[in-house]
Amino acid sequence: MNCLECDAQVAIPSDAIQGEIISCKECGTSFELVKVQSGALFSLRPAELEEEDWGE
């Protein structure tokens, strides 16, 4: 698969599972693996990372 930000190749591990977070090695963008309805294939969607609110 290709990164949605920089179009670099993103390797998906053979033992990947639904919801796993992977990162692009080129730009560092994080993606969540989402199962495609047709079989064991995955698609990428931008990961929603929780940030600390530091009491704000």
C-alpha positions as CSV (number, residue, x, y, z in Angstrom):
1,M,0.0,0.0,0.0
2,N,1.0,3.6,-0.4
3,C,1.1,6.3,2.2
4,L,-1.8,8.8,1.9
5,E,0.5,11.7,2.7
6,C,3.7,11.2,0.8
7,D,2.9,8.2,-1.5
8,A,5.8,6.1,-0.2
9,Q,5.4,2.3,0.1
10,V,3.9,1.3,3.5
11,A,4.6,-2.3,4.5
12,I,1.7,-4.2,6.1
13,P,2.9,-7.0,8.4
14,S,1.7,-10.5,7.5
15,D,0.2,-10.9,11.0
16,A,-1.5,-7.5,11.0
17,I,-4.9,-7.2,12.8
18,Q,-7.9,-4.8,12.5
19,G,-7.2,-1.5,14.3
20,E,-3.4,-1.9,14.4
21,I,-1.5,1.3,14.0
22,I,1.4,1.4,11.5
23,S,3.6,4.3,10.5
24,C,5.1,5.4,7.2
25,K,8.9,5.1,7.4
26,E,9.3,8.1,5.1
27,C,7.1,10.8,6.6
28,G,6.1,9.3,10.0
29,T,2.4,9.6,9.5
30,S,0.4,7.0,11.5
31,F,-2.4,5.0,10.0
32,E,-5.0,2.6,11.4
33,L,-5.6,-0.7,9.5
34,V,-9.2,-1.2,8.6
35,K,-10.5,-4.5,7.1
36,V,-12.0,-4.3,3.7
37,Q,-15.3,-6.2,3.5
38,S,-14.0,-8.5,0.8
39,G,-11.7,-10.9,2.6
40,A,-8.5,-10.4,4.6
41,L,-7.3,-7.2,2.8
42,F,-6.8,-3.9,4.7
43,S,-7.1,-0.3,3.8
44,L,-5.4,2.7,5.6
45,R,-7.1,5.5,7.4
46,P,-5.4,8.3,9.3
47,A,-4.9,7.3,12.9
48,E,-6.7,9.4,15.5
49,L,-4.0,9.6,18.2
50,E,-5.1,10.8,21.6
51,E,-3.2,13.7,22.9
52,E,-2.6,14.8,26.5
53,D,-4.7,17.8,27.5
54,W,-2.3,18.9,30.3
55,G,-5.3,20.0,32.5
56,E,-6.7,22.5,30.0
